[in-house]
Amino acid sequence: QVQLVESGGGLVQAGGSLRLSCAASGRIGRINDMGWYRQAPGKQRELVAVITSGGITNYADSVKGRFTISRDNAKNQVFLQMNSLKPEDTAVYYCKANEGWVRRDDYWGRGTQVTVSS
């Protein structure tokens, strides 16, 4: 089993910045893709950004140019730097990691709340 713990959420004014962190622990063989998702009230969970073990990134159109995903493979951590935050970025942000070699499983964190005030 792999456990993911997010941190760094909070309340920020529009235009501000936050940095989210997620640390993986437990029985880790190999962490493959890591990513951030978010879910706003009344909406479905959506992809924010994902990064492969080799550092290839992909972003939702709504956050391109404002958010940056990065990772520390040695520490099994993933980060999300969020700049120029907008009220519509308000959501619970979840970390996801894909772990394994031949058999691969997805693991989720419990989420961290990000609230952007206007």
Biopython code that builds the backbone (N, CA, C, O; Angstrom):
import numpy as np
from Bio.PDB.StructureBuilder import StructureBuilder

atoms = [
    (1, "GLN", "N", (0.830, -1.195, 0.000)),
    (1, "GLN", "CA", (0.000, 0.000, 0.000)),
    (1, "GLN", "C", (0.863, 1.243, 0.000)),
    (1, "GLN", "O", (1.934, 1.279, 0.606)),
    (2, "VAL", "N", (0.386, 2.246, -0.681)),
    (2, "VAL", "CA", (1.058, 3.542, -0.744)),
    (2, "VAL", "C", (0.146, 4.594, -0.139)),
    (2, "VAL", "O", (-1.042, 4.652, -0.458)),
    (3, "GLN", "N", (0.696, 5.419, 0.726)),
    (3, "GLN", "CA", (-0.068, 6.520, 1.307)),
    (3, "GLN", "C", (0.435, 7.836, 0.716)),
    (3, "GLN", "O", (1.637, 8.034, 0.537)),
    (4, "LEU", "N", (-0.503, 8.727, 0.420)),
    (4, "LEU", "CA", (-0.184, 10.052, -0.103)),
    (4, "LEU", "C", (-0.742, 11.095, 0.852)),
    (4, "LEU", "O", (-1.901, 11.023, 1.260)),
    (5, "VAL", "N", (0.083, 12.051, 1.199)),
    (5, "VAL", "CA", (-0.343, 13.121, 2.100)),
    (5, "VAL", "C", (-0.046, 14.460, 1.442)),
    (5, "VAL", "O", (1.100, 14.776, 1.123)),
    (6, "GLU", "N", (-1.119, 15.250, 1.245)),
    (6, "GLU", "CA", (-0.970, 16.577, 0.659)),
    (6, "GLU", "C", (-0.829, 17.631, 1.751)),
    (6, "GLU", "O", (-1.277, 17.441, 2.881)),
    (7, "SER", "N", (-0.202, 18.734, 1.394)),
    (7, "SER", "CA", (-0.104, 19.878, 2.300)),
    (7, "SER", "C", (0.055, 21.146, 1.457)),
    (7, "SER", "O", (0.375, 21.093, 0.269)),
    (8, "GLY", "N", (-0.179, 22.286, 2.110)),
    (8, "GLY", "CA", (0.054, 23.559, 1.448)),
    (8, "GLY", "C", (-1.178, 24.313, 1.014)),
    (8, "GLY", "O", (-1.074, 25.431, 0.508)),
    (9, "GLY", "N", (-2.347, 23.722, 1.201)),
    (9, "GLY", "CA", (-3.566, 24.439, 0.842)),
    (9, "GLY", "C", (-3.838, 25.579, 1.800)),
    (9, "GLY", "O", (-3.150, 25.740, 2.809)),
    (10, "GLY", "N", (-4.859, 26.378, 1.471)),
    (10, "GLY", "CA", (-5.221, 27.480, 2.344)),
    (10, "GLY", "C", (-6.081, 28.499, 1.638)),
    (10, "GLY", "O", (-6.624, 28.253, 0.562)),
    (11, "LEU", "N", (-6.190, 29.649, 2.271)),
    (11, "LEU", "CA", (-6.988, 30.759, 1.745)),
    (11, "LEU", "C", (-6.046, 31.822, 1.206)),
    (11, "LEU", "O", (-5.100, 32.225, 1.883)),
    (12, "VAL", "N", (-6.306, 32.275, -0.013)),
    (12, "VAL", "CA", (-5.457, 33.286, -0.632)),
    (12, "VAL", "C", (-6.326, 34.217, -1.464)),
    (12, "VAL", "O", (-7.380, 33.818, -1.960)),
    (13, "GLN", "N", (-5.884, 35.441, -1.611)),
    (13, "GLN", "CA", (-6.620, 36.395, -2.434)),
    (13, "GLN", "C", (-6.323, 36.147, -3.919)),
    (13, "GLN", "O", (-5.280, 35.601, -4.279)),
    (14, "ALA", "N", (-7.248, 36.554, -4.746)),
    (14, "ALA", "CA", (-7.047, 36.443, -6.192)),
    (14, "ALA", "C", (-5.755, 37.141, -6.589)),
    (14, "ALA", "O", (-5.450, 38.239, -6.122)),
    (15, "GLY", "N", (-5.002, 36.475, -7.465)),
    (15, "GLY", "CA", (-3.710, 36.987, -7.874)),
    (15, "GLY", "C", (-2.552, 36.460, -7.057)),
    (15, "GLY", "O", (-1.390, 36.642, -7.420)),
    (16, "GLY", "N", (-2.869, 35.809, -5.957)),
    (16, "GLY", "CA", (-1.839, 35.288, -5.068)),
    (16, "GLY", "C", (-1.305, 33.942, -5.508)),
    (16, "GLY", "O", (-1.655, 33.435, -6.574)),
    (17, "SER", "N", (-0.456, 33.373, -4.675)),
    (17, "SER", "CA", (0.214, 32.102, -4.999)),
    (17, "SER", "C", (0.125, 31.135, -3.822)),
    (17, "SER", "O", (0.047, 31.535, -2.660)),
    (18, "LEU", "N", (0.140, 29.868, -4.161)),
    (18, "LEU", "CA", (0.249, 28.788, -3.181)),
    (18, "LEU", "C", (1.120, 27.690, -3.771)),
    (18, "LEU", "O", (1.217, 27.541, -4.989)),
    (19, "ARG", "N", (1.744, 26.933, -2.897)),
    (19, "ARG", "CA", (2.538, 25.783, -3.336)),
    (19, "ARG", "C", (2.039, 24.549, -2.597)),
    (19, "ARG", "O", (2.094, 24.482, -1.369)),
    (20, "LEU", "N", (1.557, 23.588, -3.349)),
    (20, "LEU", "CA", (1.088, 22.332, -2.771)),
    (20, "LEU", "C", (2.199, 21.292, -2.828)),
    (20, "LEU", "O", (2.998, 21.255, -3.763)),
    (21, "SER", "N", (2.225, 20.459, -1.810)),
    (21, "SER", "CA", (3.190, 19.364, -1.757)),
    (21, "SER", "C", (2.450, 18.061, -1.496)),
    (21, "SER", "O", (1.397, 18.044, -0.859)),
    (22, "CYS", "N", (3.012, 16.983, -1.990)),
    (22, "CYS", "CA", (2.445, 15.655, -1.754)),
    (22, "CYS", "C", (3.596, 14.677, -1.578)),
    (22, "CYS", "O", (4.502, 14.606, -2.409)),
    (23, "ALA", "N", (3.547, 13.927, -0.487)),
    (23, "ALA", "CA", (4.597, 12.955, -0.200)),
    (23, "ALA", "C", (4.013, 11.548, -0.201)),
    (23, "ALA", "O", (2.976, 11.291, 0.411)),
    (24, "ALA", "N", (4.682, 10.659, -0.884)),
    (24, "ALA", "CA", (4.271, 9.252, -0.928)),
    (24, "ALA", "C", (5.111, 8.446, 0.048)),
    (24, "ALA", "O", (6.317, 8.661, 0.175)),
    (25, "SER", "N", (4.454, 7.509, 0.741)),
    (25, "SER", "CA", (5.163, 6.636, 1.677)),
    (25, "SER", "C", (4.504, 5.263, 1.656)),
    (25, "SER", "O", (3.457, 5.063, 1.040)),
    (26, "GLY", "N", (5.147, 4.324, 2.345)),
    (26, "GLY", "CA", (4.605, 2.974, 2.393)),
    (26, "GLY", "C", (5.434, 2.018, 1.562)),
    (26, "GLY", "O", (6.639, 2.205, 1.389)),
    (27, "ARG", "N", (4.769, 0.981, 1.046)),
    (27, "ARG", "CA", (5.456, -0.019, 0.231)),
    (27, "ARG", "C", (5.551, 0.497, -1.206)),
    (27, "ARG", "O", (4.642, 0.316, -2.016)),
    (28, "ILE", "N", (6.663, 1.136, -1.489)),
    (28, "ILE", "CA", (6.846, 1.748, -2.797)),
    (28, "ILE", "C", (7.882, 0.982, -3.590)),
    (28, "ILE", "O", (9.031, 0.834, -3.173)),
    (29, "GLY", "N", (7.450, 0.499, -4.742)),
    (29, "GLY", "CA", (8.390, -0.149, -5.640)),
    (29, "GLY", "C", (8.926, 0.859, -6.640)),
    (29, "GLY", "O", (10.121, 1.149, -6.699)),
    (30, "ARG", "N", (7.996, 1.379, -7.418)),
    (30, "ARG", "CA", (8.361, 2.404, -8.396)),
    (30, "ARG", "C", (7.160, 3.335, -8.554)),
    (30, "ARG", "O", (6.045, 2.881, -8.811)),
    (31, "ILE", "N", (7.395, 4.643, -8.397)),
    (31, "ILE", "CA", (6.351, 5.627, -8.651)),
    (31, "ILE", "C", (6.439, 6.047, -10.110)),
    (31, "ILE", "O", (7.482, 6.519, -10.563)),
    (32, "ASN", "N", (5.382, 5.880, -10.822)),
    (32, "ASN", "CA", (5.338, 6.264, -12.236)),
    (32, "ASN", "C", (4.783, 7.681, -12.357)),
    (32, "ASN", "O", (5.393, 8.618, -11.841)),
    (33, "ASP", "N", (3.661, 7.861, -13.013)),
    (33, "ASP", "CA", (3.085, 9.202, -13.120)),
    (33, "ASP", "C", (2.615, 9.686, -11.752)),
    (33, "ASP", "O", (2.140, 8.905, -10.927)),
    (34, "MET", "N", (2.758, 10.982, -11.532)),
    (34, "MET", "CA", (2.168, 11.647, -10.371)),
    (34, "MET", "C", (1.387, 12.848, -10.878)),
    (34, "MET", "O", (1.760, 13.471, -11.873)),
    (35, "GLY", "N", (0.310, 13.163, -10.192)),
    (35, "GLY", "CA", (-0.496, 14.257, -10.700)),
    (35, "GLY", "C", (-1.328, 14.932, -9.640)),
    (35, "GLY", "O", (-1.445, 14.460, -8.509)),
    (36, "TRP", "N", (-1.901, 16.044, -10.034)),
    (36, "TRP", "CA", (-2.817, 16.800, -9.191)),
    (36, "TRP", "C", (-4.164, 16.894, -9.902)),
    (36, "TRP", "O", (-4.248, 17.164, -11.100)),
    (37, "TYR", "N", (-5.187, 16.667, -9.133)),
    (37, "TYR", "CA", (-6.562, 16.797, -9.595)),
    (37, "TYR", "C", (-7.285, 17.723, -8.641)),
    (37, "TYR", "O", (-6.814, 17.970, -7.530)),
    (38, "ARG", "N", (-8.427, 18.235, -9.067)),
    (38, "ARG", "CA", (-9.205, 19.081, -8.171)),
    (38, "ARG", "C", (-10.690, 18.841, -8.376)),
    (38, "ARG", "O", (-11.144, 18.428, -9.443)),
    (39, "GLN", "N", (-11.426, 19.115, -7.311)),
    (39, "GLN", "CA", (-12.878, 18.967, -7.367)),
    (39, "GLN", "C", (-13.524, 20.137, -6.649)),
    (39, "GLN", "O", (-13.339, 20.329, -5.447)),
    (40, "ALA", "N", (-14.275, 20.903, -7.394)),
    (40, "ALA", "CA", (-15.025, 22.021, -6.836)),
    (40, "ALA", "C", (-16.419, 21.537, -6.440)),
    (40, "ALA", "O", (-16.889, 20.525, -6.960)),
    (41, "PRO", "N", (-17.081, 22.239, -5.533)),
    (41, "PRO", "CA", (-18.422, 21.817, -5.112)),
    (41, "PRO", "C", (-19.376, 21.688, -6.289)),
    (41, "PRO", "O", (-19.493, 22.599, -7.109)),
    (42, "GLY", "N", (-20.048, 20.562, -6.366)),
    (42, "GLY", "CA", (-21.018, 20.336, -7.429)),
    (42, "GLY", "C", (-20.431, 19.977, -8.769)),
    (42, "GLY", "O", (-21.157, 19.854, -9.756)),
    (43, "LYS", "N", (-19.118, 19.807, -8.817)),
    (43, "LYS", "CA", (-18.465, 19.484, -10.087)),
    (43, "LYS", "C", (-17.707, 18.175, -9.983)),
    (43, "LYS", "O", (-17.420, 17.689, -8.889)),
    (44, "GLN", "N", (-17.389, 17.611, -11.141)),
    (44, "GLN", "CA", (-16.614, 16.378, -11.167)),
    (44, "GLN", "C", (-15.137, 16.681, -10.936)),
    (44, "GLN", "O", (-14.661, 17.787, -11.192)),
    (45, "ARG", "N", (-14.437, 15.682, -10.452)),
    (45, "ARG", "CA", (-12.996, 15.811, -10.268)),
    (45, "ARG", "C", (-12.352, 15.939, -11.651)),
    (45, "ARG", "O", (-12.720, 15.238, -12.594)),
    (46, "GLU", "N", (-11.383, 16.853, -11.745)),
    (46, "GLU", "CA", (-10.730, 17.087, -13.028)),
    (46, "GLU", "C", (-9.221, 17.111, -12.881)),
    (46, "GLU", "O", (-8.681, 17.423, -11.820)),
    (47, "LEU", "N", (-8.555, 16.771, -13.978)),
    (47, "LEU", "CA", (-7.104, 16.803, -14.005)),
    (47, "LEU", "C", (-6.613, 18.250, -13.997)),
    (47, "LEU", "O", (-7.132, 19.098, -14.723)),
    (48, "VAL", "N", (-5.620, 18.514, -13.177)),
    (48, "VAL", "CA", (-4.961, 19.824, -13.176)),
    (48, "VAL", "C", (-3.621, 19.722, -13.899)),
    (48, "VAL", "O", (-3.355, 20.474, -14.836)),
    (49, "ALA", "N", (-2.785, 18.791, -13.460)),
    (49, "ALA", "CA", (-1.462, 18.620, -14.062)),
    (49, "ALA", "C", (-0.953, 17.234, -13.727)),
    (49, "ALA", "O", (-1.303, 16.659, -12.696)),
    (50, "VAL", "N", (-0.118, 16.703, -14.614)),
    (50, "VAL", "CA", (0.478, 15.393, -14.398)),
    (50, "VAL", "C", (1.931, 15.445, -14.846)),
    (50, "VAL", "O", (2.284, 16.193, -15.757)),
    (51, "ILE", "N", (2.772, 14.640, -14.196)),
    (51, "ILE", "CA", (4.182, 14.588, -14.543)),
    (51, "ILE", "C", (4.640, 13.135, -14.528)),
    (51, "ILE", "O", (4.331, 12.386, -13.601)),
    (52, "THR", "N", (5.378, 12.746, -15.561)),
    (52, "THR", "CA", (5.883, 11.383, -15.618)),
    (52, "THR", "C", (7.160, 11.269, -14.777)),
    (52, "THR", "O", (7.701, 12.272, -14.310)),
    (53, "SER", "N", (7.624, 10.043, -14.595)),
    (53, "SER", "CA", (8.863, 9.845, -13.845)),
    (53, "SER", "C", (10.049, 10.472, -14.564)),
    (53, "SER", "O", (11.064, 10.781, -13.939)),
    (54, "GLY", "N", (9.926, 10.657, -15.858)),
    (54, "GLY", "CA", (10.989, 11.297, -16.639)),
    (54, "GLY", "C", (10.869, 12.806, -16.730)),
    (54, "GLY", "O", (11.710, 13.465, -17.342)),
    (55, "GLY", "N", (9.822, 13.357, -16.119)),
    (55, "GLY", "CA", (9.679, 14.806, -16.070)),
    (55, "GLY", "C", (8.815, 15.423, -17.157)),
    (55, "GLY", "O", (8.754, 16.647, -17.272)),
    (56, "ILE", "N", (8.152, 14.608, -17.948)),
    (56, "ILE", "CA", (7.249, 15.149, -18.967)),
    (56, "ILE", "C", (5.956, 15.591, -18.285)),
    (56, "ILE", "O", (5.382, 14.859, -17.479)),
    (57, "THR", "N", (5.513, 16.792, -18.620)),
    (57, "THR", "CA", (4.352, 17.371, -17.940)),
    (57, "THR", "C", (3.196, 17.604, -18.909)),
    (57, "THR", "O", (3.371, 17.726, -20.121)),
    (58, "ASN", "N", (2.014, 17.660, -18.316)),
    (58, "ASN", "CA", (0.812, 17.983, -19.073)),
    (58, "ASN", "C", (-0.110, 18.753, -18.148)),
    (58, "ASN", "O", (-0.233, 18.434, -16.966)),
    (59, "TYR", "N", (-0.762, 19.779, -18.701)),
    (59, "TYR", "CA", (-1.604, 20.650, -17.897)),
    (59, "TYR", "C", (-2.992, 20.808, -18.503)),
    (59, "TYR", "O", (-3.176, 20.716, -19.716)),
    (60, "ALA", "N", (-3.958, 21.049, -17.631)),
    (60, "ALA", "CA", (-5.270, 21.455, -18.100)),
    (60, "ALA", "C", (-5.143, 22.838, -18.728)),
    (60, "ALA", "O", (-4.341, 23.656, -18.278)),
    (61, "ASP", "N", (-5.921, 23.096, -19.749)),
    (61, "ASP", "CA", (-5.843, 24.389, -20.431)),
    (61, "ASP", "C", (-6.090, 25.550, -19.469)),
    (61, "ASP", "O", (-5.509, 26.625, -19.620)),
    (62, "SER", "N", (-6.942, 25.328, -18.496)),
    (62, "SER", "CA", (-7.329, 26.399, -17.582)),
    (62, "SER", "C", (-6.193, 26.858, -16.661)),
    (62, "SER", "O", (-6.275, 27.935, -16.070)),
    (63, "VAL", "N", (-5.137, 26.050, -16.538)),
    (63, "VAL", "CA", (-4.050, 26.412, -15.624)),
    (63, "VAL", "C", (-2.716, 26.632, -16.340)),
    (63, "VAL", "O", (-1.730, 27.011, -15.707)),
    (64, "LYS", "N", (-2.678, 26.401, -17.639)),
    (64, "LYS", "CA", (-1.426, 26.574, -18.390)),
    (64, "LYS", "C", (-0.903, 28.002, -18.242)),
    (64, "LYS", "O", (-1.650, 28.973, -18.366)),
    (65, "GLY", "N", (0.387, 28.102, -17.976)),
    (65, "GLY", "CA", (1.001, 29.403, -17.811)),
    (65, "GLY", "C", (0.916, 29.957, -16.401)),
    (65, "GLY", "O", (1.587, 30.937, -16.079)),
    (66, "ARG", "N", (0.091, 29.338, -15.549)),
    (66, "ARG", "CA", (-0.060, 29.807, -14.177)),
    (66, "ARG", "C", (0.441, 28.783, -13.156)),
    (66, "ARG", "O", (0.994, 29.153, -12.120)),
    (67, "PHE", "N", (0.248, 27.506, -13.450)),
    (67, "PHE", "CA", (0.633, 26.439, -12.524)),
    (67, "PHE", "C", (1.843, 25.695, -13.074)),
    (67, "PHE", "O", (2.010, 25.564, -14.287)),
    (68, "THR", "N", (2.679, 25.212, -12.168)),
    (68, "THR", "CA", (3.836, 24.408, -12.552)),
    (68, "THR", "C", (3.923, 23.180, -11.658)),
    (68, "THR", "O", (3.948, 23.291, -10.433)),
    (69, "ILE", "N", (3.968, 22.013, -12.281)),
    (69, "ILE", "CA", (4.120, 20.767, -11.537)),
    (69, "ILE", "C", (5.579, 20.335, -11.597)),
    (69, "ILE", "O", (6.241, 20.480, -12.625)),
    (70, "SER", "N", (6.070, 19.802, -10.482)),
    (70, "SER", "CA", (7.438, 19.293, -10.428)),
    (70, "SER", "C", (7.461, 18.113, -9.452)),
    (70, "SER", "O", (6.497, 17.881, -8.723)),
    (71, "ARG", "N", (8.556, 17.382, -9.447)),
    (71, "ARG", "CA", (8.652, 16.241, -8.549)),
    (71, "ARG", "C", (10.091, 16.003, -8.135)),
    (71, "ARG", "O", (11.038, 16.397, -8.816)),
    (72, "ASP", "N", (10.219, 15.342, -6.995)),
    (72, "ASP", "CA", (11.510, 14.904, -6.480)),
    (72, "ASP", "C", (11.444, 13.384, -6.414)),
    (72, "ASP", "O", (10.867, 12.821, -5.483)),
    (73, "ASN", "N", (12.031, 12.730, -7.395)),
    (73, "ASN", "CA", (11.928, 11.268, -7.467)),
    (73, "ASN", "C", (12.617, 10.583, -6.283)),
    (73, "ASN", "O", (12.156, 9.540, -5.819)),
    (74, "ALA", "N", (13.694, 11.152, -5.805)),
    (74, "ALA", "CA", (14.425, 10.539, -4.694)),
    (74, "ALA", "C", (13.590, 10.517, -3.424)),
    (74, "ALA", "O", (13.722, 9.610, -2.602)),
    (75, "LYS", "N", (12.725, 11.526, -3.263)),
    (75, "LYS", "CA", (11.898, 11.631, -2.049)),
    (75, "LYS", "C", (10.444, 11.243, -2.301)),
    (75, "LYS", "O", (9.612, 11.333, -1.398)),
    (76, "ASN", "N", (10.138, 10.816, -3.513)),
    (76, "ASN", "CA", (8.755, 10.438, -3.862)),
    (76, "ASN", "C", (7.770, 11.556, -3.532)),
    (76, "ASN", "O", (6.734, 11.333, -2.906)),
    (77, "GLN", "N", (8.118, 12.745, -3.965)),
    (77, "GLN", "CA", (7.280, 13.911, -3.716)),
    (77, "GLN", "C", (6.899, 14.584, -5.038)),
    (77, "GLN", "O", (7.646, 14.536, -6.016)),
    (78, "VAL", "N", (5.738, 15.202, -5.042)),
    (78, "VAL", "CA", (5.296, 15.993, -6.177)),
    (78, "VAL", "C", (4.790, 17.334, -5.647)),
    (78, "VAL", "O", (4.240, 17.417, -4.549)),
    (79, "PHE", "N", (4.988, 18.373, -6.444)),
    (79, "PHE", "CA", (4.648, 19.726, -6.027)),
    (79, "PHE", "C", (3.796, 20.401, -7.097)),
    (79, "PHE", "O", (3.847, 20.046, -8.274)),
    (80, "LEU", "N", (3.022, 21.370, -6.663)),
    (80, "LEU", "CA", (2.248, 22.182, -7.598)),
    (80, "LEU", "C", (2.387, 23.636, -7.177)),
    (80, "LEU", "O", (1.843, 24.052, -6.154)),
    (81, "GLN", "N", (3.113, 24.398, -7.965)),
    (81, "GLN", "CA", (3.232, 25.831, -7.730)),
    (81, "GLN", "C", (2.111, 26.518, -8.480)),
    (81, "GLN", "O", (2.007, 26.410, -9.702)),
    (82, "MET", "N", (1.273, 27.227, -7.739)),
    (82, "MET", "CA", (0.110, 27.880, -8.318)),
    (82, "MET", "C", (0.254, 29.389, -8.188)),
    (82, "MET", "O", (0.280, 29.924, -7.080)),
    (83, "ASN", "N", (0.347, 30.064, -9.312)),
    (83, "ASN", "CA", (0.476, 31.515, -9.345)),
    (83, "ASN", "C", (-0.755, 32.132, -10.007)),
    (83, "ASN", "O", (-1.527, 31.443, -10.674)),
    (84, "SER", "N", (-0.921, 33.417, -9.817)),
    (84, "SER", "CA", (-2.041, 34.152, -10.429)),
    (84, "SER", "C", (-3.360, 33.428, -10.193)),
    (84, "SER", "O", (-4.146, 33.219, -11.117)),
    (85, "LEU", "N", (-3.584, 33.057, -8.962)),
    (85, "LEU", "CA", (-4.779, 32.279, -8.633)),
    (85, "LEU", "C", (-6.050, 33.084, -8.863)),
    (85, "LEU", "O", (-6.091, 34.299, -8.670)),
    (86, "LYS", "N", (-7.090, 32.360, -9.285)),
    (86, "LYS", "CA", (-8.389, 32.956, -9.575)),
    (86, "LYS", "C", (-9.444, 32.315, -8.676)),
    (86, "LYS", "O", (-9.249, 31.192, -8.211)),
    (87, "PRO", "N", (-10.540, 32.996, -8.424)),
    (87, "PRO", "CA", (-11.613, 32.383, -7.613)),
    (87, "PRO", "C", (-12.063, 31.036, -8.171)),
    (87, "PRO", "O", (-12.431, 30.148, -7.403)),
    (88, "GLU", "N", (-12.042, 30.872, -9.469)),
    (88, "GLU", "CA", (-12.465, 29.605, -10.067)),
    (88, "GLU", "C", (-11.477, 28.468, -9.830)),
    (88, "GLU", "O", (-11.761, 27.323, -10.180)),
    (89, "ASP", "N", (-10.327, 28.765, -9.245)),
    (89, "ASP", "CA", (-9.386, 27.706, -8.851)),
    (89, "ASP", "C", (-9.762, 27.098, -7.500)),
    (89, "ASP", "O", (-9.158, 26.113, -7.074)),
    (90, "THR", "N", (-10.741, 27.671, -6.837)),
    (90, "THR", "CA", (-11.179, 27.152, -5.546)),
    (90, "THR", "C", (-11.694, 25.727, -5.682)),
    (90, "THR", "O", (-12.598, 25.454, -6.472)),
    (91, "ALA", "N", (-11.111, 24.823, -4.904)),
    (91, "ALA", "CA", (-11.467, 23.408, -4.969)),
    (91, "ALA", "C", (-10.672, 22.648, -3.922)),
    (91, "ALA", "O", (-9.768, 23.190, -3.287)),
    (92, "VAL", "N", (-11.027, 21.384, -3.757)),
    (92, "VAL", "CA", (-10.169, 20.462, -3.013)),
    (92, "VAL", "C", (-9.193, 19.864, -4.019)),
    (92, "VAL", "O", (-9.600, 19.331, -5.051)),
    (93, "TYR", "N", (-7.927, 19.955, -3.715)),
    (93, "TYR", "CA", (-6.881, 19.451, -4.605)),
    (93, "TYR", "C", (-6.383, 18.101, -4.092)),
    (93, "TYR", "O", (-6.038, 17.945, -2.921)),
    (94, "TYR", "N", (-6.357, 17.139, -5.002)),
    (94, "TYR", "CA", (-5.955, 15.780, -4.659)),
    (94, "TYR", "C", (-4.683, 15.396, -5.406)),
    (94, "TYR", "O", (-4.492, 15.735, -6.574)),
    (95, "CYS", "N", (-3.833, 14.686, -4.701)),
    (95, "CYS", "CA", (-2.625, 14.124, -5.290)),
    (95, "CYS", "C", (-2.925, 12.679, -5.712)),
    (95, "CYS", "O", (-3.631, 11.949, -5.015)),
    (96, "LYS", "N", (-2.389, 12.294, -6.835)),
    (96, "LYS", "CA", (-2.545, 10.923, -7.328)),
    (96, "LYS", "C", (-1.191, 10.400, -7.767)),
    (96, "LYS", "O", (-0.399, 11.119, -8.377)),
    (97, "ALA", "N", (-0.937, 9.137, -7.448)),
    (97, "ALA", "CA", (0.311, 8.510, -7.868)),
    (97, "ALA", "C", (0.017, 7.129, -8.435)),
    (97, "ALA", "O", (-0.829, 6.395, -7.924)),
    (98, "ASN", "N", (0.722, 6.800, -9.483)),
    (98, "ASN", "CA", (0.635, 5.466, -10.069)),
    (98, "ASN", "C", (1.895, 4.710, -9.673)),
    (98, "ASN", "O", (3.010, 5.165, -9.927)),
    (99, "GLU", "N", (1.709, 3.555, -9.049)),
    (99, "GLU", "CA", (2.851, 2.823, -8.495)),
    (99, "GLU", "C", (2.889, 1.405, -9.013)),
    (99, "GLU", "O", (1.852, 0.770, -9.207)),
    (100, "GLY", "N", (4.103, 0.913, -9.234)),
    (100, "GLY", "CA", (4.259, -0.481, -9.601)),
    (100, "GLY", "C", (5.134, -0.678, -10.820)),
    (100, "GLY", "O", (5.481, 0.272, -11.522)),
    (101, "TRP", "N", (5.482, -1.925, -11.056)),
    (101, "TRP", "CA", (6.315, -2.271, -12.189)),
    (101, "TRP", "C", (5.454, -2.922, -13.273)),
    (101, "TRP", "O", (5.063, -2.258, -14.233)),
    (102, "VAL", "N", (5.164, -4.184, -13.130)),
    (102, "VAL", "CA", (4.299, -4.851, -14.106)),
    (102, "VAL", "C", (2.841, -4.528, -13.777)),
    (102, "VAL", "O", (2.098, -4.036, -14.627)),
    (103, "ARG", "N", (2.443, -4.809, -12.542)),
    (103, "ARG", "CA", (1.109, -4.411, -12.085)),
    (103, "ARG", "C", (1.206, -2.993, -11.546)),
    (103, "ARG", "O", (2.044, -2.693, -10.696)),
    (104, "ARG", "N", (0.334, -2.123, -12.053)),
    (104, "ARG", "CA", (0.364, -0.721, -11.631)),
    (104, "ARG", "C", (-0.968, -0.343, -11.013)),
    (104, "ARG", "O", (-2.028, -0.665, -11.548)),
    (105, "ASP", "N", (-0.904, 0.345, -9.878)),
    (105, "ASP", "CA", (-2.107, 0.765, -9.158)),
    (105, "ASP", "C", (-2.084, 2.273, -8.937)),
    (105, "ASP", "O", (-1.023, 2.883, -8.802)),
    (106, "ASP", "N", (-3.278, 2.859, -8.903)),
    (106, "ASP", "CA", (-3.421, 4.283, -8.601)),
    (106, "ASP", "C", (-3.743, 4.488, -7.130)),
    (106, "ASP", "O", (-4.541, 3.753, -6.548)),
    (107, "TYR", "N", (-3.121, 5.484, -6.544)),
    (107, "TYR", "CA", (-3.374, 5.847, -5.154)),
    (107, "TYR", "C", (-3.706, 7.335, -5.089)),
    (107, "TYR", "O", (-3.199, 8.144, -5.866)),
    (108, "TRP", "N", (-4.584, 7.668, -4.127)),
    (108, "TRP", "CA", (-5.038, 9.042, -3.968)),
    (108, "TRP", "C", (-4.773, 9.529, -2.554)),
    (108, "TRP", "O", (-4.837, 8.761, -1.595)),
    (109, "GLY", "N", (-4.476, 10.812, -2.441)),
    (109, "GLY", "CA", (-4.434, 11.444, -1.141)),
    (109, "GLY", "C", (-5.831, 11.861, -0.715)),
    (109, "GLY", "O", (-6.791, 11.696, -1.467)),
    (110, "ARG", "N", (-5.943, 12.400, 0.485)),
    (110, "ARG", "CA", (-7.243, 12.804, 1.020)),
    (110, "ARG", "C", (-7.657, 14.204, 0.579)),
    (110, "ARG", "O", (-8.812, 14.596, 0.740)),
    (111, "GLY", "N", (-6.728, 14.938, 0.033)),
    (111, "GLY", "CA", (-7.047, 16.257, -0.500)),
    (111, "GLY", "C", (-6.684, 17.391, 0.435)),
    (111, "GLY", "O", (-6.588, 17.221, 1.651)),
    (112, "THR", "N", (-6.485, 18.553, -0.166)),
    (112, "THR", "CA", (-6.231, 19.770, 0.596)),
    (112, "THR", "C", (-7.045, 20.899, -0.027)),
    (112, "THR", "O", (-7.098, 21.040, -1.248)),
    (113, "GLN", "N", (-7.673, 21.693, 0.820)),
    (113, "GLN", "CA", (-8.581, 22.739, 0.344)),
    (113, "GLN", "C", (-7.798, 23.970, -0.090)),
    (113, "GLN", "O", (-6.921, 24.455, 0.625)),
    (114, "VAL", "N", (-8.131, 24.458, -1.265)),
    (114, "VAL", "CA", (-7.604, 25.732, -1.764)),
    (114, "VAL", "C", (-8.792, 26.659, -1.996)),
    (114, "VAL", "O", (-9.706, 26.334, -2.754)),
    (115, "THR", "N", (-8.769, 27.802, -1.344)),
    (115, "THR", "CA", (-9.845, 28.779, -1.489)),
    (115, "THR", "C", (-9.242, 30.105, -1.941)),
    (115, "THR", "O", (-8.336, 30.641, -1.303)),
    (116, "VAL", "N", (-9.758, 30.620, -3.048)),
    (116, "VAL", "CA", (-9.274, 31.883, -3.599)),
    (116, "VAL", "C", (-10.399, 32.899, -3.505)),
    (116, "VAL", "O", (-11.462, 32.725, -4.101)),
    (117, "SER", "N", (-10.157, 33.949, -2.760)),
    (117, "SER", "CA", (-11.179, 34.980, -2.578)),
    (117, "SER", "C", (-11.010, 36.087, -3.618)),
    (117, "SER", "O", (-9.902, 36.377, -4.070)),
    (118, "SER", "N", (-12.123, 36.687, -3.980)),
    (118, "SER", "CA", (-12.081, 37.728, -5.011)),
    (118, "SER", "C", (-11.912, 39.102, -4.395)),
    (118, "SER", "O", (-11.856, 40.099, -5.115)),
]
sb = StructureBuilder()
sb.init_structure("model")
sb.init_model(0)
sb.init_chain("A")
sb.init_seg("    ")
for serial, (resi, resn, name, xyz) in enumerate(atoms, 1):
    if name == "N":
        sb.init_residue(resn, " ", resi, " ")
    sb.init_atom(name, np.array(xyz, "f"), 0.0, 1.0, " ", f" {name:<3s}", serial, name[0])
structure = sb.get_structure()
